[in-house]
Every structure is written in structure tokens, then in C-alpha cells.
Amino acid sequence: MKKIIFWGDGILAGPSGFAELLLNHIFLHHPRANVATSLYGGESETWQAAAKNTPFHVIGKSPDLAVLGFGYADLSEGRTPEEIAPIAQGMITLILQKTQCRISLLSVVSSFFPEPADREKCHVLNRRLRELAGPRVDFVDLEGRAERFLLEHKQGAGEKRSLHLDSSRLTPLGRLFLAHHAFHLISWPVGAEA
């Protein structure tokens, strides 16, 4: 049996996050997959809080894959990419040292923030997260796909929010959109695609 952990802030693991739909995608597309899943996090989950809970949620569980989706809560609380990146790097290094699991880092979608300065912070954070990619760490770029969708479908000022309500909550369309694209971009462990 393969173990997959989903852990993140409101966009991934909150009440309107896309993790549950992502789980549905796994079982709909691969009904015979022998997979156990766990979901951790919520609206205000940050990299810093996650780093403290890594021994309980990842290391102690010995997963085959950890899908990590943090950054929105950190940026919303005013943290800078320069403050966030070392915490993320430390957490990922610890997971890689203490387990054999693969890690999928989900990008932050900058258009979910209304201010240009906040969107630039998202771009910087995504560049820093991308630098953490390696043999067992994948960077999953959801931002590019969401940006293309929003540009193609923008018909008025209100249309910008077709995927999200704010920086921690998705619309039903946003949940479906991100789950669909993440499903196709994540490298699933062998046996999960049975």
C-alpha cells in the first residue's frame, strides 16, 4: 500500500480547498489503486507551524509522497519570501533525511492576491520554492495554468475571482480547476496509478 499525505493551508486543505477533490481524482481515475491518504492543515496553516509538526504528520507516517501546499497564509500574515523560504527548506531537508518519500511542492497562485506588491512576493516565493526541486522534490507549477485561465476568461473586473474568493478560499470552479491540474502534474508513486 502506498501512503500519500496532503498538507497545506486553506487553498489545499481548508474547507474550500482542493485536496478532497484531488483525492477523488485519484480514486476516480485509478479505482484499483492501493493507496492510504491523510489530509492535514487548514485556513491559517503556515510553513512555520508545519515545520513544528513535521515529525508527527510526515516523518512518523513514513509516506511515499507528501504533497505540500503552503504560502498563502504566510504571505497573508505579512511574512516575506525571505522569511518563508529558509523554513520551507529546513522542513524539506528534514523530511528528505528522515524518510524515503517524494515531495511535491505546490506553487502559490499570485492572482489570488489583489495587490501588485503581494503578487510580486508570490513570484519571488515560487522562485525560491522551485530552487528546492531535486531528485525527490518536484515543484508543481499551478500558477502558470491559473494565470492562463484567468487571462483567457477575463471579461470584467469581477471575473478575476472566478477561481477564488480570497487568498485562502477557492470557488467551486477553483477547487475543480486546481484539483484537475494538480492531479496531472504530480508524480504519483508507483502503485498509486494501478
C-alpha distance (Angstrom), angle and dihedral (degrees) to the residues before:
residue distance angle dihedral
M1 . . .
K2 3.79 . .
K3 3.80 119.8 .
I4 3.80 120.3 -146.3
I5 3.80 124.3 -175.1
F6 3.80 123.2 -161.0
W7 3.79 113.0 -164.4
G8 3.76 130.1 167.0
D9 3.76 152.0 102.0
G10 3.81 129.0 -68.0
I11 3.81 96.7 -59.9
L12 3.81 92.3 58.8
A13 3.80 105.7 20.9
G14 3.80 107.4 16.8
P15 3.82 125.1 104.5
S16 3.82 89.6 -87.9
G17 3.82 94.4 33.8
F18 3.78 123.6 122.4
A19 3.83 100.7 -123.6
E20 3.81 94.7 96.0
L21 3.80 91.4 52.5
L22 3.79 89.3 46.4
L23 3.81 88.4 54.8
N24 3.80 89.1 49.7
H25 3.82 89.6 52.3
I26 3.81 90.3 55.0
F27 3.78 93.7 52.7
L28 3.81 95.8 38.6
H29 3.80 94.3 50.4
H30 3.82 95.5 36.8
P31 3.81 107.6 28.4
R32 3.80 92.7 167.9
A33 3.79 94.7 51.4
N34 3.77 112.4 130.3
V35 3.81 96.3 -140.2
A36 3.80 136.2 146.1
T37 3.80 115.5 -162.0
S38 3.79 135.8 -165.1
L39 3.80 127.9 -168.7
Y40 3.81 123.1 -157.0
G41 3.78 135.2 171.7
G42 3.76 137.7 42.8
E43 3.78 147.0 -159.1
S44 3.80 99.3 -38.3
E45 3.82 101.4 27.9
T46 3.81 109.9 137.9
W47 3.79 135.0 -170.1
Q48 3.82 88.4 -108.6
A49 3.81 93.7 54.0
A50 3.80 90.3 44.1
A51 3.80 92.2 51.9
K52 3.81 89.4 57.9
N53 3.82 91.8 50.5
T54 3.81 97.8 43.3
P55 3.84 93.8 103.2
F56 3.82 90.4 55.9
H57 3.81 101.9 38.4
V58 3.80 102.1 35.8
I59 3.79 117.1 6.4
G60 3.80 95.1 46.9
K61 3.81 91.4 46.5
S62 3.86 97.3 51.3
P63 3.82 94.5 -147.8
D64 3.78 125.9 -171.1
L65 3.83 90.6 -138.4
A66 3.81 134.0 18.3
V67 3.81 115.7 -164.9
L68 3.81 107.4 -159.7
G69 3.81 120.9 -166.2
F70 3.79 111.1 174.2
G71 3.79 135.1 134.0
Y72 3.80 107.3 80.8
A73 3.82 94.9 82.2
D74 3.82 91.2 43.0
L75 3.81 93.3 52.4
S76 3.83 92.4 41.9
E77 3.82 88.8 55.3
G78 3.81 89.9 54.4
R79 3.80 100.9 -103.1
T80 3.78 116.1 147.6
P81 3.81 126.0 -130.8
E82 3.82 86.8 -112.4
E83 3.82 89.1 60.3
I84 3.80 95.5 41.6
A85 3.82 101.1 45.5
P86 3.84 98.2 63.1
I87 3.81 90.8 49.7
A88 3.81 91.0 50.0
Q89 3.79 91.0 46.8
G90 3.80 92.3 50.0
M91 3.79 92.2 49.3
I92 3.80 93.2 48.0
T93 3.81 92.1 46.5
L94 3.81 90.1 52.1
I95 3.82 92.3 49.6
L96 3.81 91.4 48.7
Q97 3.81 91.8 49.0
K98 3.79 96.9 46.2
T99 3.83 101.6 37.6
Q100 3.78 141.0 32.4
C101 3.80 93.6 -131.0
R102 3.77 128.4 126.7
I103 3.80 118.4 -125.4
S104 3.79 128.1 -143.6
L105 3.81 112.6 -161.9
L106 3.79 112.5 -158.9
S107 3.80 117.2 -145.0
V108 3.79 123.1 -123.9
V109 3.82 114.6 -112.3
S110 3.80 105.7 -130.6
S111 3.81 95.7 -160.0
F112 3.81 88.5 68.3
F113 3.83 86.2 75.3
P114 3.82 119.0 72.7
E115 3.81 99.7 -151.5
P116 3.83 122.8 76.2
A117 3.83 91.2 -137.6
D118 3.82 90.4 55.2
R119 3.80 91.1 47.3
E120 3.80 89.5 53.1
K121 3.81 89.5 51.8
C122 3.81 87.8 54.4
H123 3.81 90.7 53.5
V124 3.81 90.9 50.0
L125 3.80 92.1 47.3
N126 3.81 91.4 49.2
R127 3.81 90.5 51.7
R128 3.81 89.9 51.2
L129 3.81 92.2 47.7
R130 3.81 90.9 47.6
E131 3.83 88.1 56.1
L132 3.83 88.2 61.9
A133 3.81 91.9 62.5
G134 3.78 115.5 114.7
P135 3.80 143.5 134.7
R136 3.83 93.2 -44.7
V137 3.81 99.6 21.9
D138 3.81 122.7 76.0
F139 3.78 124.7 -169.7
V140 3.81 109.0 -143.2
D141 3.80 109.5 -155.2
L142 3.80 107.4 -150.9
E143 3.80 92.4 153.0
G144 3.79 96.1 73.3
R145 3.79 92.9 51.7
A146 3.81 93.8 45.6
E147 3.82 91.8 47.5
R148 3.83 91.4 51.4
F149 3.80 90.7 48.8
L150 3.79 92.8 49.8
L151 3.81 92.9 47.4
E152 3.81 92.1 49.1
H153 3.80 94.6 47.3
K154 3.79 102.7 36.5
Q155 3.77 108.5 121.3
G156 3.76 100.4 151.6
A157 3.79 143.9 -1.3
G158 3.82 93.8 -82.5
E159 3.80 93.0 50.6
K160 3.81 91.0 75.4
R161 3.81 87.8 76.8
S162 3.79 95.4 55.0
L163 3.83 90.3 112.1
H164 3.80 101.2 33.8
L165 3.78 142.2 29.0
D166 3.80 94.9 -156.8
S167 3.80 138.1 -28.5
S168 3.81 92.7 -65.7
R169 3.81 104.7 33.5
L170 3.79 131.7 64.4
T171 3.78 129.7 -154.7
P172 3.82 116.5 -123.1
L173 3.82 87.9 -100.4
G174 3.82 89.9 50.2
R175 3.80 91.6 51.6
L176 3.81 91.5 50.6
F177 3.81 93.5 43.3
L178 3.82 96.0 50.1
A179 3.82 93.5 41.3
H180 3.80 91.3 51.4
H181 3.79 94.9 48.2
A182 3.80 95.1 41.1
F183 3.81 90.1 50.7
H184 3.80 90.6 57.3
L185 3.83 95.0 42.9
I186 3.82 101.4 46.2
S187 3.81 117.8 90.7
W188 3.80 101.3 -128.6
P189 3.81 118.9 -152.0
V190 3.79 117.4 -100.9
G191 3.79 106.8 -91.0
A192 3.79 93.4 33.1
E193 3.79 89.4 83.1
A194 3.80 95.3 50.0
